[in-house]
Structures are given as C-alpha cells and as structure tokens.
Amino acid sequence: KKLFEIRAHEGGVLCIVSFPNGKCFLTGGCDGYAKIWKFQSAKPSLFGCLNHGFAVTGAVVYPDARQLLSLGLDGVAKVWRVENEEFLCQGGAGLSALGISRFGGNIFTASLEGSIERFSDDGKQLSVWDGHVGPINVIIVFPDESRVLTAGEDGLTIVWSMSGTRHIKLGPFDSPVLCADVSACCQWILTGFKDGTARLFNASSGSMHCSWQLGQKATRAISPNATLEEAEKGQLETHRVQACCFIPAESCFLLAGAFGM
C-alpha cells in the first residue's frame, strides 16, 4: 500500500537513509542536495537542506543523530551538524559508498574498484575485504552489529561477518544493485535494481521472499539516429529503483526512482 509520494529533488533521488529514531529520513539527489525530512500526520515535511555541491550518492547518520556524512559523485565525503546544517569537514577520494555501525566504533568505506575498508572511530584502518568486481554502491552495518551488507554494479549483494568472512551471497543478478537496506529486526534485506526491480530477502537464509517491478519500460523504440537528449529521455522512461530504506517507526519502507519521487 502506497502511503505518500513527494517530489524530493530536481532530478533523480540517489539515496534514502532513515534516522536511528525512525522519525526522520534523508534523501540525496542529482541536484547536489542532501535533504532531511520529518514525518508528519499526512506526509513528510522538509526539515533541513544541505548543499553538498555534487550529486549526493550516499549518506550515513551518526548513532546520536547529531551529525551525518554525505557522499558525493566526486568521491568526497562531507561531515555535517544536523541541528544547524553546519558543514564541519570533508575527506576521502574515489569513494563509492559509506557505512557506520549503530553504536559507533566501526566506519566502512568502499571504492570504485570493489574493495571495502574498515576503520575505527579515530581513523585507524582495521581490515580490507575483497568480494566485488567493480564499484560498490551500498555498505550497511546490521542494526545489531553482527554483519555487514555490501551491494554493487556486479549484481551481487554480499552479507559479511564483522571479521570479513562471507556469510551469504545473493545473486549475481543481471542488473546492478543500486540500493539496499536491512530491517531493524535484522530479518529482512531490501534491494533495488537498475532494471526497476525491488526484491525482499530473508537475511538468515538468503531466500527471496517477494519482488516488485516498478514503473513502465520505454513505450517507443529509440532510433539509432536519435539525438543524445532523445536517447536519454527514452532511458529514463524505465524507472530504476535508485534508493530504498525501511522506516522502523512507521513499519514500512520507501522506494525512490529516477524522477526524484
């Protein structure tokens, strides 16, 4: 059942992240902004707007919800104070995804080459994991901090132990995994794909529970002589699942597509 629909960004929504308390969520878009939304009686209202400067491809909210990290298409991560939208600092280069443990102590980064690095809070590198081919689009630490999920352009979703051992492998599927999330109870994994498919998996067994096909594929063939603008418009008619997340306080999940909705 669809509960609401909002136009969050000019252009596509590239990421959705729920706040730890479930009362807010963040969206990142092609317009270079990370926006914080607060749940109201009818539908969410805009609570904050952070100008990252590049398309925002990922974000993580600190456990105390006072600060957050936004990741841009330029591979640079920026730290913000939520209360007053203050920019604090930036760092990194060539990053494709970020993750942070619920109670702190572990920060994860992924590269365009497919490697995963685990750091302590003070920036000390603890380990490096390899399991993907090409860019990783998602890193998520399970709410109970027992496992880590990664997903990428190779169509794979991998669940790791905190020591870096592969626990479950979902796929590979024919389409890249653009987004994913883990439910608060750690029982479910939600994934979104470039071909417009969303899939729900059991996090323990890896079995697929159900799937959805979102949007409509292009209704007309694209001529070989079409201009670049016409070709891009035709591609956008196929709705990709750009971002997804569970909302614990609302017992639902959000899916976002290529048109900023």
N, C-alpha and C positions, 0 to 999 in steps of 0.2 A: 504494500500500500504506500503510495507516494504521499508524504506529509506536507512538503512545501517545495517551492522552486524559487531561487533567487538568481539574479544576474550579478555575479560577484566581481567580474573583471571585464575589461575591454580586451577581447581575445580569449584564448583558452585558459582554463584553470589547470595548473600543472601539479598542484599538490593540495591535500587536505590533511590537517593534523588536529586531533582532539586534545584539548587541555586535560591535565590529570584529573581535575574535579568534574569533567564532563559538562560544565556549564557554558563553556566557550569552545570555539574551534577556529583554526586559522586556515586561510586559503592563500596560495601563492599563484600568481598569474603571469602571462606573457607580457603584461603591461609594466612589469618591474616592481609591483607592489606585493607586500605580504599584508593581508587584512585579517583582523581579529573580529569575530562575530560572536554575539552573545544571544543565547536562546531567550525568546520572549514568549508570550502566550500564543501568538499566531504563527510567526516565523522569525528567524534570527534578524537582529539589527546590528549595524556596524558599530564596533566598539573602539577599534584602533586601525591605523593605516601607516605602514612602514615602507618607505621608499628605498628599496634595495639598490635600484639603479640598473639592474639586469633582470631578465625573466627569472622568476623565483621557481626553481625546480624542486626544492625540498626545504624542510624545516623540522626542528625539534624543540619542544618546550621543556625547560628545566623542571625537575620534580616539584620545586616550590612555586612554579608558575610565575615567578618574578622576572625571569629572563628567558629569552629564546634565541635560537640560532636560525638564520635564514641562509639558504644556499642558492647562489645564482648560476646562470648558464655559463658565466665566466669561470666557474670552478672555485670561487672565493666564498668563504663563509663569514657572515657578519653576526655580531652579538648585539642584542637589543635589550633595554629595560622595558618591560611591558607597561608599567604604571604610567610613564610619561612619554613613551615611544622614543626614548633617547638611544642614539647609536653609541655603543661603547668601544668596540674594536673589531678588527677583521683579521683573517688569516687563511692560509691554505692556498693551494694551486692545483688545478687538474682534478678537483674532487667531483664525484658524481652523486654521492649520497651520504647522509649523516644519520647517526643513531645515538641514543643516550639511555642509560639504564634508569629505571624508575626512581631508585633511591640514590642515584649518583654513584661515582666510583669507576664507571666504565663509559668511555666515549668511543664510538666506532666511526671510521670513515671508509669510503670506497672510492676506487679510482676508475678512470675510463678504460684502464687495461684489465680490470676484473679482479684486482686484489683488494683484500679487506685488512685494515689495520685496527688494532685495539689499543687504546691509550688509557692511562689513569687520569684522574682529575687534574693532576699537576702537569700533564703533557708527556709523561714517560711512555714510550712505546712498549707494550706488553707482549704482543704477538702479531704475526702476519698470516692470513689464511688465503688459500687459493682454491677455487672451485668453479668459477665462471669464465666464460670466454667473451671478452668484450665488456662494454660498460655495464655497471651495476646501477640500477635505478632506485632500489629500495634497501634500507637496513632498518630493522625493527628489533629491539630487545623485548622479549616477552614480559608482560607485566609482573610475573613472579620471578623474573631474572634467571630463569632456568635455561633458556635457549635464546638463540638469535636467528632471525629470518633475513635472508637476502634474496633478491629477485632482479633479473636483468634482461638485457636485449637478446640473450641467447635462448629465451623462452623458459628458463629454469627458475624455480623457486626452491631454495635450499634452507632447511632448518638445521642449525648447528647447535652443539652443546657449547657451553661457555668456554670450554677448553679448546674449541676449534675442530671437534670431530663432527663429521656429517651425520645427522640423525635421521632426516627424511629428505628425499628429493622428489619434488612434484614436477613432472614433465620430463624432457622438454616438450613444450607445445610449439606449434608452427608460428605463433605470433609472439613478439616481445612482450614481457610483463612490464607495464608502465607504473603500476602502483600495487600496494598490498597493505593489509593491516591485520592485527591479531586482536581477538576479543578480550575483554577484561578478565573473563574467566579462563583464558588461555585454551579454550576448547576449539575455537574456530579460526580459520585463516581465510581472509577475503582477498582475492586477487583481481586486478583489472588488466585487460589486454588491449593491444593496439588495434586488433580487429573488431573491437566493440563488445567483446565477451567479458562477463564478470563471473567468477567461479568461487564457490564456497567449499572449503575442505575441512575435514576433521584433522585437528592439529596433532593428535596422537597416532592415528593410523595412516594418515596421508590420503585417505579415500575421499573422493569428491562427493559432496552432499547434494549440490544442485548448481545450475548455471543459468545465466540470462544472456540474451543477445540484445544489446541496446541500439536504438536508432535504426535508420534505414541506410542501405547501401546506395551508391550513386544511381540515380534513375535514368541517366543517359550515358552513352558511351563517350569517352573522351577521344576526340580526333587526334591522330598523330601530328596534325599541323596546328593544334590548338596552341594559343599563347600560354606563357608560363602562368599568368593570372587565371586563365580558364582552367588549366590543369590543376592548380592548387585549390580552386573552388570545388572542383569535382572530387578531389581527395577529401576535403572537409565534409562532404555530404555523408561520408562514412563516419559515424560517431565513434570515436575512440574513448575508452574509459581512461581518462587522464589521471584521475585521483579518486581515492576511496578511503573511508575510515569508519570504524564503529563509534557510536556515541553511547557510552555506558549509562549516563543518566536518563537517556531517552529510549533505551532498548531498541535501537535502530542503527542503520548505517547509511552513509552518504556516498553517492556516486557522482562524479563530475565529468563532463565531456569537453569536446573540442571547442564548443561555442561559449564557454565561460559560464555554463549553467550546471 
